[in-house]
Amino acid sequence: MNNEIINILLAEDDPNLGTILRAYLKQKGCNVFLAIDGEKAMEFFRNEENIDICVLDVMMPIKDGFEVAKDIKRINPAMPVIFLTAKVLENDKLKGFELGADDYINKPFSIEELFARINAVLRRCKDEKPSASIFNIGQFVFNADRQSLTINGEERHLTSKESDLMHMFCLNQNQVIDRVTTLNKIWKDDSYFAARSMDVYITKLRRYLKDDPSVKIVNIHGVGFKLTTEEGI
């Protein structure tokens, strides 16, 4: 990962193994959020904004690794997931991959192998990541890297959440984006209060976009929203 710090969510209910894995990965320069059960893993995932990869033990109390992975993928379908398991049944592996697992490591395993696989998965995901960061929307230019919206040479700097929302709209221009999916991806929460917060941010974006009447954020009743341009309607 070219000396970048890797933020890892590690869910392992064996306290000895979890402590050993965390110590080794921290020695390698990683930040590690260690959860001892599936419920705690989801708390970390919702509260920590910069997690790069999730390493999940399959057999855990409260919520098993499969349930946790399903919830994580519902919030962020692109989040890389590696399963750790003492099971060797083919059906379990198939279930893991059906849930979107990027790799599957059988116990016992070497710590060096785990670290190598983490790096391999992250390299692969980085290669697959779309590079588009600049979008032409009507008369506007949105730059996701700069978090800016420009029209007629006038640049407006957006907040992180404004930019995240705008980026999601641009990636799905003239397509409906689901309200709950948007909340879980950006707010990592689909509660009433998160929904009200999102509505406030969408109102702000609409105000920013009013300088070009051909660009609109349209409510799709009971579903979500759609960023439309005149040519895309």
ZIUR-V519724 format. One record per pair of residues at least 12 apart in sequence whose ideal C-beta (glycine too) atoms are under 6 Angstrom apart, sorted by the first residue. I is the first residue (numbers start at 1). J is the second residue. Records with the same first field share a line. If there is no record, write none. Layout:
I=J + J
This chain:
1=122
5=31
6=30 + 52
7=31 + 50 + 51 + 52
8=30 + 32 + 53
9=33 + 44 + 45 + 51 + 54
10=32 + 34 + 55
11=35 + 41 + 56 + 57
12=57
13=36 + 37 + 60 + 61
18=34
22=34
24=111
28=115
33=48
37=60 + 61 + 62
38=60 + 62 + 63 + 67 + 68
39=62 + 63
41=68
42=71
45=72
46=188
53=80 + 118
54=72 + 81
55=82
56=68 + 69 + 83
57=84
58=83 + 85
65=83
69=81 + 99
70=99
73=100
75=184 + 188
76=185
80=102 + 121 + 125
81=101 + 102
82=103
83=96 + 101 + 104
84=105
86=107
102=121
103=117 + 121
133=145
135=170
137=215
138=212 + 214 + 215 + 229
139=151 + 212
142=166 + 170
144=167
147=163
149=208
151=211
161=201
162=201
164=186
165=201
169=227
173=227
174=228 + 232
176=220 + 223 + 224 + 226
177=224 + 225
178=224
179=224
183=198
202=217
214=229 + 230
215=229
216=228
